[in-house]
């Protein structure tokens, strides 16, 4: 893996740049969970339930 310069933010990408930033990617279920949380916070309980039920139905 190549290195990231913490002072300037410069990134040297290697042969697999996706692996360099894999900590910043959300999968489908993480997005649905975040969507449910945001909608619940905004007071939209029906849409929050729909997003949460997708996760519950997946059984993962």
C-alpha positions, 0 to 999 in steps of 0.5 A: 500500500502506498502512503498518505501524507497527513500534513498535505493530504496528498495520496499516492495511489497504488495499483488498487486505489479502491482498497486505499479508501475502503474505510469510506464506503458504505454498503447498501444496508449501512445506507438504509440504516443511516437513511432510517436514522435520519428520517426518524430524527426528522420526524418522518416515522413512516419512511424511517420504518420502511427503510428499517424494514428493508434491513430487517427483512434481509436477515443479515 
